[in-house]
Amino acid sequence: MQFDENEPQAVREGRFAAERTARRARRKAAKLDSRDAHLGAAILVVALTLLGWFGQWVALAVVSGVFLLWFVAALSWTYADGDHGRHALQRAYNLTFGWGGGF
């Protein structure tokens, strides 16, 4: 986004709207790679299994609840962004568990 202080406000808003629309179209057309998200989900499943195995029920509920709320927030954001169906679920999944690529 370029900023020109002499540009009229209406022109600037129209240009910003066009740029947002173009970015949204590129984001929707992009193929989603879920490899990192699969790794993050696997790490979470192992951690939750260990918490359940050792009887840490409160920690199990807290960690599960945090990830559930994060996924719901990500899914809400993707729907608000205009994405629907399977692509929205994949984007929310990647937003929730994509941290697995850092390992």
C-alpha positions as CSV (number, residue, x, y, z in Angstrom):
1,M,0.0,0.0,0.0
2,Q,1.4,3.3,-1.1
3,F,0.5,6.5,0.8
4,D,0.4,9.9,-1.0
5,E,-0.5,12.7,1.4
6,N,-1.8,14.8,-1.5
7,E,-4.2,12.1,-2.7
8,P,-7.9,12.8,-2.0
9,Q,-9.5,10.6,0.6
10,A,-12.0,9.0,-1.7
11,V,-9.3,8.0,-4.2
12,R,-7.2,6.5,-1.4
13,E,-10.1,4.5,0.0
14,G,-10.9,3.2,-3.4
15,R,-7.3,2.2,-4.1
16,F,-7.0,0.5,-0.6
17,A,-10.3,-1.4,-1.3
18,A,-9.0,-2.6,-4.6
19,E,-5.7,-3.8,-3.0
20,R,-7.6,-5.6,-0.3
21,T,-9.8,-7.3,-2.9
22,A,-6.8,-8.4,-4.9
23,R,-5.0,-9.8,-1.8
24,R,-8.2,-11.7,-0.8
25,A,-8.5,-13.2,-4.3
26,R,-4.8,-14.3,-4.2
27,R,-5.3,-15.8,-0.8
28,K,-8.4,-17.7,-1.9
29,A,-6.7,-19.0,-5.0
30,A,-3.5,-20.1,-3.2
31,K,-3.1,-23.8,-2.7
32,L,-2.9,-24.6,1.1
33,D,0.0,-26.6,2.4
34,S,-1.0,-28.3,5.6
35,R,2.3,-30.2,6.3
36,D,3.3,-28.0,9.2
37,A,-0.2,-28.0,10.6
38,H,-0.3,-31.8,10.5
39,L,2.9,-31.8,12.6
40,G,1.4,-29.3,15.0
41,A,-1.8,-31.4,15.4
42,A,0.3,-34.5,16.0
43,I,2.3,-32.8,18.7
44,L,-0.9,-31.6,20.3
45,V,-2.4,-35.1,20.2
46,V,0.7,-36.6,21.9
47,A,0.7,-33.9,24.5
48,L,-3.1,-34.4,25.2
49,T,-2.6,-38.2,25.4
50,L,0.2,-37.8,27.9
51,L,-1.9,-35.4,30.0
52,G,-4.7,-37.9,30.0
53,W,-2.4,-40.8,30.7
54,F,-1.0,-39.1,33.8
55,G,-4.4,-38.0,35.1
56,Q,-3.9,-34.3,34.6
57,W,-7.6,-33.7,33.8
58,V,-7.6,-29.9,34.5
59,A,-4.6,-29.3,32.3
60,L,-6.1,-31.5,29.7
61,A,-9.3,-29.5,29.7
62,V,-7.5,-26.2,29.7
63,V,-5.2,-27.1,26.8
64,S,-8.0,-28.6,24.8
65,G,-10.2,-25.6,25.4
66,V,-7.6,-23.1,24.4
67,F,-7.0,-24.9,21.0
68,L,-10.8,-25.3,20.5
69,L,-11.3,-21.6,21.1
70,W,-8.4,-20.7,18.8
71,F,-9.8,-22.9,16.0
72,V,-13.3,-21.4,16.4
73,A,-11.8,-17.9,16.3
74,A,-9.8,-18.7,13.2
75,L,-12.8,-20.3,11.5
76,S,-14.9,-17.2,12.3
77,W,-12.2,-15.0,10.9
78,T,-12.0,-17.0,7.7
79,Y,-15.8,-16.8,7.3
80,A,-15.8,-13.1,7.9
81,D,-13.0,-12.8,5.3
82,G,-15.5,-14.2,2.8
83,D,-14.1,-17.7,2.6
84,H,-16.5,-20.7,2.9
85,G,-16.5,-24.4,2.8
86,R,-13.5,-26.7,2.8
87,H,-11.1,-23.9,2.0
88,A,-12.2,-22.0,5.1
89,L,-11.7,-25.1,7.2
90,Q,-8.2,-25.7,5.8
91,R,-7.2,-22.1,6.5
92,A,-8.5,-22.3,10.1
93,Y,-6.7,-25.6,10.5
94,N,-3.5,-24.0,9.2
95,L,-3.9,-21.0,11.5
96,T,-4.5,-23.2,14.5
97,F,-1.8,-25.8,14.1
98,G,0.6,-24.2,11.7
99,W,3.1,-23.5,14.5
100,G,4.3,-27.2,14.1
101,G,6.6,-26.1,11.3
102,G,8.8,-24.3,13.9
103,F,10.1,-27.7,15.2
